[in-house]
Amino acid sequence: MLNLQRMTFFVAVVDSGSFTAAAAALGQTKAVVSFNIRQLENELGVTLLLRSTRRLTLTDAGTLFYQRGVELLNAAVNLQDEVRASHTGLSGELRITTTPEYGVQVVIPALAAFSQLHPALRIRHVASSHHADLISDRFDVAIRLGQLADSRYRAALLSQFAILPVAAPQWLATQPVTSLEMLAQTQWIIHERLTTPLRWQVCDASGNSETLEIKTAMRLSADSAQALMAFALAGCGVALLPEWLVRRALAEGRLVHVLPAYTFRQQGVYALYADAQHVPAKVRAFVDFLRARLD
């Protein structure tokens, strides 16, 4: 029978990169950790780690065992949480990752309200423009925006939002944009994490679809919507940004909606979580809670 404690030791060694760091994290001695890893390898009949004086390297079997082991340990924790939740409400830890902008404006206020409903639940929010690996980075839920391409996880569509081409009024005063052709030729600020940042489908006021293909050479780019907005506010050109992010700047006249007669395809707000057989109660509860807030 597989020993979950030894699996926990093994995962800790891989995550921390050394026996010494794993021992400190687990509150054990290095000798105890080393003994358990050796016993685990003996029980499995395979080598999981190649050890040298400077580094640890996973074998192919070790890589597979680590990936499945993380899933199994998470499932064990989820089982504990669900059993406890059936009697005392949600508990344990809920780890959420979002982009910084959407996290501050939408997700963190939702988490604050959710935590009031479930005081025994610990909540950890991590803001990042980079897409985390939910399994290896131990996240329960990732909130992602745009057009979803990653099929490794379950995805729940929570809401949709408009994206708008915007620019500073002082910039438009010197470089007016009055047609789709001019918009294609003007200076754009590009979101570099998009798969096709230079080609978009737009609809005119009659609902006819057209292709906008940006033809100017890229001078400015960034990996976050907040940075694109800062460039636009500074008068650097046109940026394509979420309506929820630029709403206040538009109302205050610091940004202008360029060619409002044309609309871009709406983008989705998705909750991604591991494609496990049993979705943890805390994940189901938060996804449903956030969807209700966004309706």
Helices and strands as residue ranges (DSSP letters): H 4-16, H 19-26, H 30-44, E 49-51, E 56-58, H 60-88, E 92-98, H 100-102, I 103-107, H 108-117, E 121-127, E 141-146, E 153-161, E 163-167, H 169-174, H 180-185, E 188-191, E 199-203, E 209-213, E 220-222, H 225-233, E 238-242, H 243-251, E 256-257, E 263-264, E 267-274, H 281-294
